[in-house]
Amino acid sequence: TLLREDNMNKALQTTSGQRQVANHHTLAQPGQYLTFLLNGETYAVGILNIKEIIAYDRLTEVPMMPTFIQGVINLRGRVVPVVDLLSRFGHGNTTLAKRTSIVIVETLGQNDDSSDKVTDIGIIVDAVNEVVDIAEDMIEPPPSFGAAIRPEFIIGMAKQDSKFIVMLAVDTVLAVSEMAALGEALINSNTTQLANAV
């Protein structure tokens, strides 16, 4: 597993000179995508959003956070929040196993002054698959209904053999502003419950 992660990290480094955070607000673009498994489904994130892949390790829990934020890790001296993607999609927590990994993703958000801000966030996945080339003719628009996750989280469906790969709008799935608002709502809810109990 570690050899596989090292090989994928080397492949990711080959694009680091041209790295820029891809901004996804429209249909997915053709290119290279990292695919991974989550609850039996295959998902993809554009390789330009991927910083690195690490083996799952113990997280430091942070109190008063939404349940899908599992904690933080120390990544070479930087604090990186880690999101359980399955929980973010509203389907319970990821079951930890031998191949469980944390994919470090760069997301594009905005500072208080509306300037762009790049943030590193870890996502917990069941297993990392491979980097694949997805051509334009493989990409279908996201479904308008019936998807297992919020429609705005999907930028496309890639046909591969007889299956589909769900292409994620990483900046929407991991929107720091939305996650912060959910954390604040949780704190306010707990404060209200505590005040009512007294």
Secondary structure, 3 states (H helix, E strand, C coil): CHHHHHHHHHHHHCCHHHCCCCCCCCCCCCEEEEEEEECCEEEEEEHHHEEEEEECCCCECCCCCCCCEEEEEEECCEEEEEEEHHHHCCCCCCCCCCCCEEEEEEEEEECCCCCEEEEEEEEEECEEEEEEEECHHHEECCCCCCCCCCHHHEEEEEEECCEEEEEECHHHHCCHHHHHHHHHHHHHHHHHHHHHHC
